[in-house]
Amino acid sequence: MQYAPSTNLSKYIKHYLLFEITNYGKKRYRHFANGHSGLVFSFSKKELISLQSKNSLPESFVFGQVSEYQDFSVHGPTFIVIVLFQPLGLFTLTGTNSILFTNRVEDASSVFGKEVLRLKERLFFSSNAIEVVGFLNSFFTEKIDGLTHGHNPYVLNFISFGLRNKGNVLVKDICKELGVNERRIQRLFSEQIGVSPKKFLTNMKLHSFLGLTKRRSQSSLTKLGFEAGYFDQAHLIREFKKTVGFNPSTYLKSQRLAVNLVQI
């Protein structure tokens, strides 16, 4: 289930995701880019294992922006809580250069300190979702009280312009509209987002297409792809596979825990 953060946190956190994997045995999942980083808490006696590195993931970890899809396996039933940050959220909350998190997983305590371990314990003993959300809101409200990093207006306006155009716009055209040097935007995105502005717009465009498939499931993929800004079906499939790893029709048949978290 998806839950909104408290209003004071909406600039930093997009939403919370709470879900339970109830099946026994080994399940494989794929996570692909959606323009957001996050914080994950896993409550399981079994391990989450990255299929790229073959290493076990920490019980609580931060993940940055991803430029390529990542696969992991879950052994047995588990309950998972995900804090999905706004694009600038992780940088603003930590002050850490976002490129350091790109395509990486970091133990949550090394990013947010030992208090995140106390938060995990509170979440574990919570009796319901509302209580979980309440603890998360309290934790991050304390975090923003002492913030020294603000949102960069150029990056914020770039993201807003990209969203209005659903990612179907060139970086140079946004920079011209905003009156900012393209090289400066590249540097700001590397530091504060973790991927290039071009990659960020590519993700917007793909998720705009996915939104169309959800709202208008009876329309052909070719028609929806053209509406989202892809030249033709071949262009759609090529770009989709770069990010997701398989074609749109395979994705739409898959079981999904979230838009960008699918069982494989």
C-alpha positions in Angstrom: 0.0 0.0 0.0 1.1 3.6 -0.7 0.9 6.3 2.0 1.5 10.0 1.7 3.9 11.6 4.1 2.8 14.5 6.4 2.5 17.8 4.6 5.7 19.3 6.0 7.6 16.4 4.5 6.1 16.5 1.0 9.1 18.5 -0.5 11.4 15.7 0.6 9.4 12.5 0.5 7.2 11.3 -2.4 5.4 8.5 -0.5 5.9 5.5 1.7 5.3 2.0 0.4 4.4 -0.9 2.7 4.0 -4.4 1.3 4.2 -8.0 2.4 5.7 -10.8 0.4 3.8 -13.9 1.7 5.0 -16.7 -0.6 7.6 -19.2 0.7 10.5 -20.1 -1.5 12.8 -17.9 -3.6 11.4 -15.0 -5.5 13.3 -12.7 -7.9 12.5 -9.1 -8.5 13.7 -6.3 -10.8 14.0 -2.7 -9.8 14.4 -0.1 -12.5 14.8 3.7 -12.7 11.9 6.0 -11.9 13.8 9.2 -10.9 13.8 8.6 -7.2 16.1 7.3 -4.5 14.9 5.6 -1.3 15.3 4.0 2.1 14.3 0.4 2.6 13.6 -1.6 5.7 13.2 -5.3 5.4 11.7 -7.4 8.3 12.6 -11.0 7.5 14.6 -13.9 8.9 15.8 -14.5 5.4 18.1 -12.5 3.2 17.6 -10.1 0.3 20.4 -10.8 -2.1 21.6 -8.6 -5.0 21.8 -10.8 -8.1 24.4 -8.5 -9.6 26.9 -8.6 -6.8 25.7 -11.9 -5.2 25.9 -10.1 -1.8 23.3 -9.9 0.9 21.7 -6.5 1.2 21.6 -4.8 4.7 18.3 -5.1 6.6 18.0 -1.4 6.2 19.6 0.4 3.3 19.6 3.5 1.2 19.6 3.2 -2.6 20.4 6.0 -5.0 19.4 6.7 -8.5 19.8 3.8 -10.9 21.0 4.1 -14.5 20.5 0.4 -15.1 18.0 -2.1 -13.8 19.0 -4.1 -10.7 17.8 -7.6 -9.8 17.5 -9.2 -6.3 16.1 -12.3 -4.7 13.9 -12.7 -1.6 13.9 -16.0 0.3 10.6 -16.6 2.1 8.0 -14.2 3.4 9.0 -10.7 4.4 7.5 -7.3 5.2 9.1 -4.3 3.5 8.8 -0.6 4.1 10.2 1.8 1.5 10.6 5.6 1.9 10.7 7.0 -1.7 12.4 10.4 -1.7 11.6 13.2 -4.0 14.4 13.7 -6.6 16.2 16.2 -4.4 15.2 14.6 -1.1 18.2 12.5 -0.4 20.7 15.2 -1.1 18.7 17.8 0.9 18.3 15.4 3.9 21.9 14.2 4.0 24.0 16.9 2.2 25.9 14.1 0.6 26.9 14.2 -3.1 24.2 12.1 -4.8 26.5 10.6 -7.4 28.1 8.6 -4.5 24.8 6.7 -4.2 24.1 6.1 -7.9 23.7 2.4 -8.7 24.8 1.6 -5.1 23.2 0.4 -1.8 24.5 1.9 1.5 23.7 0.7 5.0 21.1 3.1 6.3 23.0 3.7 9.6 26.0 5.0 7.7 23.8 7.6 5.9 21.3 8.6 8.6 23.2 7.6 11.8 22.4 5.1 14.5 19.0 6.6 15.2 17.7 4.8 12.0 18.3 1.5 13.9 15.9 2.7 16.6 13.4 3.7 14.0 13.7 0.2 12.5 12.9 -1.3 15.9 9.9 0.9 16.3 8.6 -0.1 12.9 9.1 -3.8 13.7 6.9 -3.5 16.8 4.3 -1.3 15.2 0.8 -2.9 15.2 -0.5 -1.3 12.0 0.3 0.8 8.9 -0.9 4.1 10.5 1.6 3.6 13.3 4.4 2.8 10.9 3.7 6.0 8.9 3.5 8.0 12.2 7.0 6.8 13.2 8.4 7.6 9.8 6.9 11.1 9.8 8.3 11.8 13.3 11.8 10.6 12.3 12.0 12.7 9.1 10.4 15.8 10.8 13.2 15.8 13.3 15.7 15.5 10.3 14.3 18.5 8.5 14.3 20.7 11.6 18.1 21.0 11.4 18.6 21.1 7.6 21.2 23.4 6.2 20.8 22.4 2.5 18.0 24.0 0.5 16.4 23.0 -2.8 18.3 24.4 -5.7 15.9 26.6 -7.8 17.5 25.7 -11.1 17.1 22.0 -10.5 13.6 22.4 -9.1 12.5 24.4 -12.1 14.2 22.0 -14.5 12.3 19.1 -12.9 9.0 21.0 -13.0 9.5 21.9 -16.7 10.3 18.3 -17.5 7.2 17.1 -15.7 5.0 19.5 -17.6 6.4 18.1 -20.8 6.3 14.5 -19.5 10.0 14.2 -20.3 9.5 14.8 -24.0 11.8 17.8 -24.2 15.5 18.4 -24.8 17.9 19.5 -22.0 19.2 22.4 -24.1 15.6 23.7 -24.6 14.9 23.6 -20.8 18.2 25.4 -20.1 17.4 28.1 -22.6 13.9 28.5 -21.1 15.4 28.8 -17.6 18.3 31.0 -18.6 21.0 28.6 -17.2 24.1 27.2 -18.7 23.8 23.6 -19.7 27.1 22.6 -18.2 26.0 24.0 -14.9 22.8 22.0 -15.0 24.9 18.9 -15.7 27.0 19.6 -12.7 24.1 20.3 -10.4 22.3 17.1 -11.5 25.4 15.0 -10.8 25.7 16.5 -7.4 22.1 16.7 -6.2 20.2 14.1 -8.2 22.8 11.5 -9.1 22.1 11.0 -12.9 22.4 13.3 -15.9 19.5 15.6 -16.8 19.1 13.7 -20.1 18.7 10.4 -18.2 16.3 12.0 -15.8 14.1 13.2 -18.7 14.3 9.7 -20.3 12.9 8.2 -17.0 10.1 10.8 -17.0 9.2 9.9 -20.5 9.1 6.2 -19.9 7.0 6.6 -16.7 4.7 8.9 -18.6 4.2 6.0 -21.1 3.6 3.6 -18.2 1.0 5.9 -16.8 -0.8 5.9 -20.1 -0.9 2.1 -20.2 -2.5 2.1 -16.8 -5.2 4.7 -17.6 -5.9 3.4 -21.1 -5.2 -0.3 -21.1 -7.4 -0.9 -24.2 -5.3 1.3 -26.5 -2.4 -0.2 -28.5 1.1 0.1 -27.2 2.2 1.7 -30.5 -0.5 4.4 -30.1 0.4 5.1 -26.5 4.1 5.1 -27.3 3.6 7.7 -30.0 1.5 9.8 -27.6 4.3 9.6 -25.0 6.8 10.9 -27.6 8.4 7.8 -29.1 8.8 7.8 -32.9 7.5 4.3 -33.5 7.1 0.9 -31.9 10.8 0.0 -32.5 11.9 3.2 -30.8 9.6 2.5 -27.8 10.8 -1.1 -27.4 14.5 -0.1 -27.8 14.3 2.6 -25.1 12.1 0.5 -22.8 14.5 -2.4 -22.9 17.4 -0.1 -22.1 15.8 0.8 -18.8 13.6 -2.2 -17.9 15.5 -5.1 -19.5 12.6 -6.5 -21.4 9.9 -5.2 -23.7 6.6 -3.4 -22.7 4.3 -6.4 -23.4 6.4 -8.6 -21.1 6.3 -5.9 -18.4 2.6 -5.5 -18.6 2.1 -9.3 -18.0 4.4 -9.3 -15.0 3.4 -9.2 -11.3 4.4 -5.9 -9.8 4.9 -4.8 -6.2 5.3 -1.2 -7.5 5.5 0.5 -11.0 9.2 -0.1 -11.1 9.5 -3.2 -9.0 8.5 -6.3 -10.9 8.7 -10.1 -10.3 10.9 -11.8 -12.9 
